[in-house]
Structures are given as C-alpha cells and as structure tokens.
C-alpha cells in the first residue's frame, strides 16, 4: 500500500479530523482514509447534456406540447 503525506493543514482542520475520528471510534489516520475513500467512491456527476442524451426517445413532439388553455386539459390524469 502507498503512503500519502499531506502538508500545510490548518490546525483547526486537524482538530476537526481528530474529533470526527473520536466520534467514529477510530484513529485520525483511519478517519482520513475513510474520508478519502468515501469522497472518491462517489459517482461522478453527469452533465445536463449527458442526462438529456440518456433519456429514451419516446412519444411524439405533440405529446409534449404545452397546453395554453386556462381550463382543465381533458384526459391528462385519467
């Protein structure tokens, strides 16, 4: 396993790490490893364009037309 040395950490941040580690019943080093692992395990955020591209191509354009009538649209929910 590799080692990671992080320099120049603010004292308040180190204290917060120690306190968080104590709450979880582990060493500051183990807490640091867990924070790094949890952060890097998260799924990457997709761009809006990627989300749109992943949407299935269903329906016709007319199915999604805006209804400008102020009265209730017929058959929308039943």
MOBEL-V977917 format. One record per pair of residues at least 4 apart in sequence whose ideal C-beta (glycine too) atoms are under 8 Angstrom apart, sorted by the first residue. I is the first residue (numbers start at 0). J is the second residue. Records with the same first field share a line. If there is no record, write none. Layout:
I = J  J
This chain:
3 = 35
8 = 12  13
9 = 13
10 = 14
11 = 15
12 = 16
13 = 17  27
14 = 18
15 = 19
16 = 20  27  30  31  34
17 = 21  27
18 = 22
19 = 23  30
20 = 25  26  27  29  30  31
23 = 30  33
25 = 29  30  33
26 = 30
27 = 31
28 = 32
29 = 33
30 = 34
31 = 35
32 = 36
33 = 37
34 = 38
35 = 39
36 = 40
37 = 41
45 = 49  50  53
46 = 50
47 = 51
48 = 52
49 = 53
50 = 54
58 = 62  63
60 = 64
66 = 72
68 = 72
71 = 75
